Amino acid sequence: MSVYRALGSALGAINAAIRAPSRPDRATCWPDRALPRTAIAASAFTLAVGFTAGSIAIHAVAYEVSLDRAWALGVLQCLPVLFAPRWPMPAWKVSLAGLAWGALTPVAGHPFLPWPVTSLLAVLVVMFSLAAGSERRKSLGAGAVTVAVLVCLPVALGRMEPWFGSILIGLVGLALVFGDAVGGRYLAELRLAVQAERHQRDLARHAVLAERSRIARELHDVVAHHMSVIALQAEAAPYKIPDLPEPALQTFALLREEARAALTETRRVVGLLRAGDEAAERKPQPGMDRIGELLDAHDGLRITLAVTGERRTLPEGVDLSAYRIVQEALSNAARYAPGSSVEVAVAYKRNGLLLSVTDDGPKDAPQPPNGGHGLIGMGERVAMLGGKMSAGCQSAGGWAVLAELPYDGAHDPGGDR
């Protein structure tokens, strides 16, 4: 009666261990990639077939158990190895139930163990999978229950020597420690990969915000200039045009006040963005008329410039954005393809400006990861102006950046080609 009471207590402990909560951040030993999954599944299949066949044979031949019971014991004790890497807790439950049944099954003679060696090896593999794929507190509880079934139960029944029970306790402990180490390393790698991906997204988001802040500061100069002209012209209109009617004078006065108010608000809002960049506030914004200085600044590249079409005065936003796009494209070429030949082409079309920056770097030259933060900024500028941009590797090698900037925000810069 005490034996069955002990077995009931062991089964109750098994159920408690199974129901124990597990942290959601604990990784299983079942990887996401196809090749490791295939290798683990093939290894588990081979072990399961070998252990099960050996256990059935030993039960039927050495222990002289009936063939039906030998099959049942062999399948319960060893076949769970097959699905232990993917579902370790159910595999442990089935395997341990088979071992408990085997400890209570009478066999011929007085064997050294109540189970075949293959069954012991199978439960150690299952314990390794359980420790690798479960939260540590749960695996420790399962280890304690396993020791009770593997050691305490057969020793109490007189079917195992205590000294060999101590060896089994050590083997179970080694399986748990090794499995926990493997699972912990796999979990650490997963967390590092997630953190690296999150860090990359944060960098990209920061690059977008930084570029938008820079664009806002630069556009402030453009908008402020136009608003200042409007305010000055509205204020000078009554002096330049004599005998204006009273409604016209009121209109010009209202226009002057609104222009000044808009200019004040623009400066106040964008001033927050300029707080850490006072030097940039005093420095005039560059344009395509200074592209020669930009080319001279990259003396590590062999740069050729080709300008086609009739030069014209560009809108301030287009002029500034075109300069920044060429600047960023040349910076990427200097960073990822130093010493290469770079061709900069500027085409003044009827409806828009075409820019092309290409280098002859090797096909396998490193390029900005995830599109590059500088490319994100260029894309922001082009989208703001209603144009389009493409960037990527060339079939013959090297990198190319193409941008089309419409003069008036309507995208048709190449309509006259």
C-alpha positions in Angstrom: 0.0 0.0 0.0 2.9 2.4 0.8 4.3 1.7 -2.7 1.1 2.9 -4.3 0.9 5.9 -2.0 4.4 6.8 -3.0 3.5 6.4 -6.6 0.5 8.6 -6.2 2.6 11.3 -4.5 5.1 11.1 -7.4 2.3 11.5 -10.0 0.9 14.5 -8.0 4.3 16.1 -8.0 4.5 15.5 -11.8 1.2 17.2 -12.3 2.3 20.2 -10.1 5.5 20.5 -12.1 3.7 20.5 -15.4 1.2 23.2 -14.2 4.0 25.4 -12.9 4.0 28.7 -14.6 6.8 29.4 -17.1 8.3 32.8 -18.0 7.3 33.7 -21.6 10.9 34.8 -22.4 12.3 31.3 -22.0 13.3 29.9 -25.3 12.8 26.3 -26.4 15.5 24.2 -27.9 13.6 24.2 -31.2 15.3 26.7 -33.4 13.7 28.9 -36.1 16.0 28.0 -39.0 15.3 25.0 -41.2 18.8 23.4 -41.1 19.2 23.1 -37.3 15.6 21.9 -37.1 16.2 19.2 -39.6 19.4 18.1 -37.9 17.7 18.0 -34.5 14.7 16.1 -35.8 16.9 13.6 -37.6 19.0 13.0 -34.5 15.9 12.6 -32.3 14.3 10.2 -34.8 17.5 8.0 -34.9 17.8 8.0 -31.1 14.1 7.3 -30.6 14.1 4.3 -33.0 17.3 2.8 -31.5 16.3 3.3 -27.9 12.7 2.0 -28.4 13.9 -1.1 -30.3 16.6 -1.9 -27.7 14.2 -1.4 -24.8 11.6 -3.7 -26.4 14.2 -6.4 -27.1 15.6 -6.3 -23.6 12.2 -6.4 -22.0 11.1 -9.3 -24.1 14.3 -11.3 -24.0 16.3 -10.5 -20.8 13.4 -9.6 -18.5 11.0 -12.2 -20.1 8.1 -9.8 -20.2 5.2 -10.6 -22.5 5.6 -9.2 -25.9 2.6 -6.8 -25.7 3.8 -5.4 -22.4 7.4 -5.2 -23.7 6.1 -3.1 -26.7 4.1 -0.9 -24.4 7.0 -0.3 -21.9 9.5 0.3 -24.7 7.3 2.8 -26.5 6.3 4.7 -23.3 9.9 4.9 -22.0 11.8 5.7 -25.2 9.6 6.9 -28.0 9.1 10.4 -26.3 12.7 11.2 -27.3 11.2 11.7 -30.8 9.2 14.8 -29.8 11.2 15.9 -26.8 13.1 18.7 -28.6 9.8 20.3 -29.7 7.5 19.5 -26.7 9.8 18.6 -23.8 7.2 18.7 -21.0 4.7 16.2 -22.6 7.6 14.0 -23.6 8.9 14.0 -20.0 5.5 13.1 -18.6 5.1 10.1 -20.9 8.6 8.8 -20.4 8.4 9.1 -16.6 5.0 7.3 -16.5 6.6 4.5 -18.5 9.5 4.3 -16.1 7.2 4.3 -13.1 5.2 1.4 -14.7 8.4 -0.4 -15.4 9.5 -0.1 -11.8 6.3 -1.8 -10.6 6.3 -4.5 -13.3 7.6 -7.9 -12.0 10.4 -9.4 -14.2 12.1 -12.8 -14.3 15.1 -13.2 -12.1 16.7 -10.4 -10.2 18.1 -7.9 -12.8 20.4 -5.1 -11.8 17.9 -2.4 -12.9 14.1 -2.5 -13.3 14.6 -0.9 -16.7 16.9 -1.4 -19.7 19.9 0.9 -20.1 18.3 2.2 -23.3 15.3 3.5 -21.2 17.7 5.3 -18.8 19.5 6.9 -21.7 16.2 8.0 -23.2 15.0 9.7 -20.0 18.3 11.6 -19.8 17.9 12.9 -23.3 14.3 14.0 -22.4 15.6 15.7 -19.2 18.2 17.5 -21.3 15.5 18.8 -23.7 13.3 19.8 -20.7 16.0 21.8 -19.1 16.9 23.5 -22.4 13.3 24.4 -23.2 11.7 25.2 -19.8 12.0 27.8 -17.1 14.6 26.8 -14.5 12.3 26.5 -11.6 10.1 24.1 -13.6 13.0 21.9 -14.8 14.4 21.7 -11.2 11.0 20.5 -10.0 10.8 18.0 -12.8 14.3 16.8 -11.9 13.3 16.2 -8.3 10.3 14.1 -9.4 12.5 12.2 -11.8 14.9 11.3 -9.0 12.0 10.1 -6.9 10.8 7.8 -9.7 14.2 6.6 -10.8 15.9 6.2 -7.4 13.5 6.4 -4.5 10.8 4.1 -5.9 13.0 1.2 -7.0 15.2 1.4 -3.9 12.1 1.3 -1.7 11.0 -1.8 -3.6 14.4 -3.4 -3.3 15.0 -3.5 -7.0 18.0 -1.1 -7.1 21.1 -0.7 -4.9 21.4 2.7 -3.2 25.0 3.2 -4.5 23.7 3.0 -8.1 20.9 5.4 -7.2 23.5 8.0 -6.3 25.0 7.6 -9.8 21.6 8.1 -11.4 21.1 11.3 -9.3 24.4 12.6 -10.7 23.5 11.7 -14.2 20.1 13.5 -13.9 21.8 16.5 -12.5 24.3 16.6 -15.3 21.6 16.4 -17.9 19.7 19.3 -16.3 22.8 21.5 -16.0 24.0 20.8 -19.5 20.5 21.4 -20.9 20.1 24.6 -18.9 23.4 25.9 -20.3 22.5 25.1 -23.9 19.0 26.7 -23.5 20.4 29.7 -21.7 22.9 30.4 -24.5 20.2 30.0 -27.2 18.0 32.4 -25.2 20.8 34.9 -24.9 21.5 34.8 -28.6 17.8 35.4 -29.3 17.7 38.3 -27.0 20.9 39.8 -28.5 19.3 39.4 -32.0 16.1 41.2 -30.8 18.1 43.9 -29.2 20.3 44.4 -32.3 17.2 44.6 -34.5 15.6 47.1 -32.1 18.8 49.2 -32.0 18.9 49.3 -35.8 15.3 50.5 -35.9 16.1 53.1 -33.3 19.0 54.3 -35.3 16.9 54.5 -38.4 14.2 56.4 -36.6 16.7 58.7 -35.1 18.3 59.3 -38.5 14.8 60.2 -39.9 14.1 62.6 -37.1 17.5 64.2 -37.3 17.2 64.7 -41.0 13.7 66.1 -40.7 15.0 68.5 -38.1 17.8 69.6 -40.4 15.3 70.0 -43.3 13.1 72.1 -41.0 16.0 74.3 -40.1 17.0 74.8 -43.7 13.5 75.4 -44.9 13.1 78.0 -42.2 15.8 80.1 -44.0 13.9 79.7 -47.3 10.5 80.5 -45.8 11.8 83.3 -43.6 13.3 85.0 -46.7 10.1 85.0 -48.6 8.0 86.1 -45.6 10.4 89.0 -45.0 10.1 90.1 -48.7 6.3 89.9 -48.4 6.3 92.0 -45.2 8.7 94.6 -46.7 6.8 94.9 -50.0 3.5 95.3 -48.1 5.0 98.0 -45.9 6.5 99.8 -48.9 3.5 99.6 -51.2 1.8 102.8 -49.8 4.9 104.8 -50.5 5.6 103.3 -53.9 2.0 103.7 -55.2 0.5 107.1 -54.4 -3.2 107.8 -53.7 -4.1 104.2 -52.8 -7.7 103.9 -51.6 -8.4 103.2 -48.0 -9.4 99.5 -48.5 -6.1 98.9 -50.3 -4.1 100.5 -47.5 -5.9 98.3 -45.0 -5.2 95.3 -47.1 -1.5 96.0 -47.3 -1.4 96.7 -43.5 -3.2 93.4 -42.8 -0.8 91.6 -45.2 2.2 93.2 -43.5 1.0 92.2 -40.0 0.1 88.6 -41.0 3.5 88.2 -42.7 5.3 89.4 -39.6 3.2 87.2 -37.4 3.9 84.1 -39.6 7.6 84.9 -39.6 7.7 85.3 -35.8 5.9 82.0 -35.3 8.1 80.2 -37.8 11.2 81.4 -36.1 9.8 80.5 -32.7 9.0 76.9 -33.7 12.1 76.2 -35.7 14.2 78.0 -33.0 13.7 74.9 -30.8 15.4 72.8 -33.5 18.2 75.3 -33.8 18.9 75.4 -30.0 21.9 73.1 -30.3 23.1 74.4 -33.6 23.8 78.1 -33.3 26.7 78.0 -35.8 24.4 76.5 -38.4 21.9 79.4 -37.8 24.6 82.0 -38.7 25.9 80.1 -41.7 24.2 80.6 -45.1 22.5 77.6 -46.7 24.4 76.1 -49.6 23.1 75.5 -53.1 24.1 74.0 -56.5 26.2 77.1 -57.2 28.6 75.7 -54.5 28.8 72.1 -55.9 32.4 72.7 -57.0 33.4 73.2 -53.4 31.6 70.0 -52.5 33.5 68.0 -55.1 36.9 69.5 -54.0 36.2 68.4 -50.4 36.3 64.7 -51.4 39.9 64.5 -52.5 39.9 60.7 -51.9 37.6 60.1 -54.9 38.2 60.7 -58.6 35.1 62.8 -59.3 33.9 64.0 -62.7 31.1 66.5 -63.1 28.7 66.7 -66.1 26.1 69.5 -66.3 23.6 69.4 -69.1 20.8 71.7 -70.0 20.4 75.5 -69.5 21.4 76.6 -66.0 18.6 78.3 -64.2 17.8 79.8 -60.8 16.3 77.0 -58.7 13.7 77.3 -56.0 15.4 77.5 -52.7 14.0 74.2 -51.5 15.1 72.4 -54.6 18.5 74.1 -54.7 19.3 73.2 -51.1 17.9 69.6 -51.3 19.9 68.9 -54.5 23.1 70.0 -52.8 22.4 67.8 -49.8 21.6 64.8 -51.9 24.9 65.1 -53.9 26.7 65.7 -50.6 25.3 62.6 -49.0 25.9 60.4 -52.1 29.5 61.5 -52.2 30.0 60.9 -48.5 28.6 57.3 -49.0 31.0 56.7 -51.9 34.0 58.0 -49.8 32.9 55.7 -46.9 32.1 52.5 -48.7 34.1 52.7 -51.9 37.2 54.9 -51.2 39.4 55.6 -54.1 36.7 54.8 -56.7 35.8 56.9 -59.7 32.6 58.9 -59.2 30.5 60.5 -61.9 28.2 63.3 -60.9 25.6 64.3 -63.5 23.3 67.3 -63.2 20.6 67.8 -65.9 18.4 70.9 -66.0 15.2 69.8 -67.6 12.1 71.8 -68.5 10.1 70.7 -65.5 12.7 69.4 -63.0 16.3 68.7 -62.0 17.8 65.3 -62.6 20.7 64.2 -60.3 22.9 61.1 -60.8 25.8 60.0 -58.6 27.5 56.7 -59.6 30.7 55.1 -58.5 32.6 52.1 -60.0 33.2 50.3 -56.7 33.4 46.5 -56.7 30.2 44.4 -56.7 30.9 43.1 -53.3 31.8 46.5 -51.8 29.9 47.1 -48.5 26.9 49.3 -48.7 24.9 51.1 -46.1 23.0 48.5 -44.0 19.2 48.6 -44.3 19.3 51.2 -47.0 21.6 53.5 -45.0 20.5 56.3 -42.7 21.8 58.8 -45.2 19.7 57.3 -47.9 16.7 57.6 -45.6 17.4 61.3 -45.3 17.7 61.7 -49.1 14.4 60.0 -49.5 12.8 62.3 -47.0 14.0 65.3 -49.0 12.9 64.0 -52.4 9.4 63.0 -51.0 9.0 66.4 -49.5 9.5 68.0 -53.0 7.2 65.5 -54.7 10.0 63.8 -56.6 11.3 60.3 -56.7 14.7 58.6 -56.0 16.3 55.3 -56.5 19.5 53.9 -55.0 21.2 50.5 -55.4 24.0 48.4 -56.7 24.8 48.4 -60.5 25.0 45.2 -62.5 28.6 46.1 -63.5 29.6 47.0 -59.9 29.4 50.1 -57.8 26.6 52.1 -56.4 24.2 54.5 -58.1 21.9 57.2 -56.7 19.3 58.8 -59.0 17.0 61.6 -58.0 14.4 63.6 -59.8 13.3 66.9 -58.3 10.5 68.8 -59.9 10.7 72.6 -59.8 7.1 73.2 -58.8 6.2 70.0 -56.9 4.6 68.3 -59.9 6.6 65.2 -60.7 7.5 65.2 -64.4 11.1 66.3 -64.6 12.0 64.2 -67.5 9.1 65.0 -69.7 11.2 66.7 -72.4 13.8 63.9 -72.8 
